[in-house]
């Protein structure tokens, strides 16, 4: 069963529809207790980083997320904002702390010139690291739908968790993976068949790597 | 790199998709749910639904219709039609809309652009500007389905709305609407050069060459095509196949039309009989994702 976190940041209807199309059992989690029953956790989100982290914090999600994902190693998929939260911090409208699960921070996209408009909005070609589990069944160059003004930038120290990139006047991190933790900057629920294939790959991973048994 | 977008534009009146001609005549086309299903199959990059029916409750598009359409849409869905309050926007977004198109309210109450951008994000706010050429050959913005003159210049209005927080501008030529004679390139370019946000061109598309022209000369980031898509199969994909060698577009289909040529209207030419004799079917088992 996949838990989709609802913390008041954007509409989760499309994500639910997409998983239902893939015949997955889903549960909507407006509060953290539901995460304990889940086999995998999805954190979508559209909007501002600070408000998102704040909503997660005030609804009590943070300690449960640590327990379920870092300790029990349940598969996690962060979408858009949900991927950005993985960073140590974000520079969007001030400096705000993230979950800190990946080394790096979220910065405003700074294209080389103004012909590249912000927000980065539309379909872009993503270059995928061969063998990435999240892109099973896809090639090494596929298009997905993006809409964002800030992006994850990997820390220069240590191995980068990036598994896919795209170009918009600057290189943009399109997807990350570290063990059971996955993130995509694009919207798989709005990326037609390619998006569904990514969600399917995540479901397959979740099936094969369920994390520690639930209580 | 970021691709140019072909957006399918559906005008809905009282629950039925209609073909719009000059904002005056509306001819019925069919069921919106079927239109959305097909447009998804045919590779539309986004879908816009504009509800212009009088039977809308209060000042809002038909919420239950939008909810049903969003369930079928695997690409972003923009919704417009008399939207003038945050409450209505919230309801539509909750119901599945990804972006909201604001038209008259952008002129009557521009602060709502900033408020909406703040609550839902800039990327959610599309300002839709309808334009007529006036007697002295200038452009003027009209509201209320092209009936009320606003006295405003479209490029200046677009610039104002962008600075207030709009994420995109949809610029539509009323004169060209339904004409199939091409977009108003000068109008589109004047708006594209006035703002730093994406511009979607609408009104007048009759063939793929028009799309190419408005991307190249009009500097549009996307096109919204309505009438033209309703009357031929695979229309989005054939437009993209035509454009593919010269414009970066997303073409994600087995039907690439690689060995085909196109006529002036952008329709696929019949291949020579000798070639057709040699053709065999290619079997593509239906992919179950």
Boltz contact constraints between the chains, C-beta under 6 A:
constraints:
  - contact:
      token1: [A, 11]
      token2: [B, 93]
      max_distance: 6.0
  - contact:
      token1: [A, 13]
      token2: [B, 96]
      max_distance: 6.0
  - contact:
      token1: [A, 17]
      token2: [B, 71]
      max_distance: 6.0
  - contact:
      token1: [A, 46]
      token2: [B, 121]
      max_distance: 6.0
  - contact:
      token1: [A, 47]
      token2: [B, 121]
      max_distance: 6.0
  - contact:
      token1: [A, 117]
      token2: [B, 196]
      max_distance: 6.0
  - contact:
      token1: [A, 117]
      token2: [B, 198]
      max_distance: 6.0
  - contact:
      token1: [A, 119]
      token2: [B, 123]
      max_distance: 6.0
  - contact:
      token1: [A, 121]
      token2: [B, 123]
      max_distance: 6.0
  - contact:
      token1: [A, 121]
      token2: [B, 198]
      max_distance: 6.0
  - contact:
      token1: [A, 122]
      token2: [B, 2]
      max_distance: 6.0
  - contact:
      token1: [A, 122]
      token2: [B, 5]
      max_distance: 6.0
  - contact:
      token1: [A, 123]
      token2: [B, 3]
      max_distance: 6.0
  - contact:
      token1: [A, 123]
      token2: [B, 45]
      max_distance: 6.0
  - contact:
      token1: [A, 123]
      token2: [B, 250]
      max_distance: 6.0
  - contact:
      token1: [A, 124]
      token2: [B, 2]
      max_distance: 6.0
  - contact:
      token1: [A, 143]
      token2: [B, 250]
      max_distance: 6.0
  - contact:
      token1: [A, 147]
      token2: [B, 123]
      max_distance: 6.0
  - contact:
      token1: [A, 167]
      token2: [B, 1]
      max_distance: 6.0
  - contact:
      token1: [A, 168]
      token2: [B, 2]
      max_distance: 6.0
  - contact:
      token1: [A, 190]
      token2: [B, 75]
      max_distance: 6.0
  - contact:
      token1: [A, 190]
      token2: [B, 76]
      max_distance: 6.0
  - contact:
      token1: [A, 192]
      token2: [B, 74]
      max_distance: 6.0
  - contact:
      token1: [A, 192]
      token2: [B, 75]
      max_distance: 6.0
  - contact:
      token1: [A, 196]
      token2: [B, 289]
      max_distance: 6.0
  - contact:
      token1: [A, 197]
      token2: [B, 289]
      max_distance: 6.0
  - contact:
      token1: [A, 200]
      token2: [B, 289]
      max_distance: 6.0
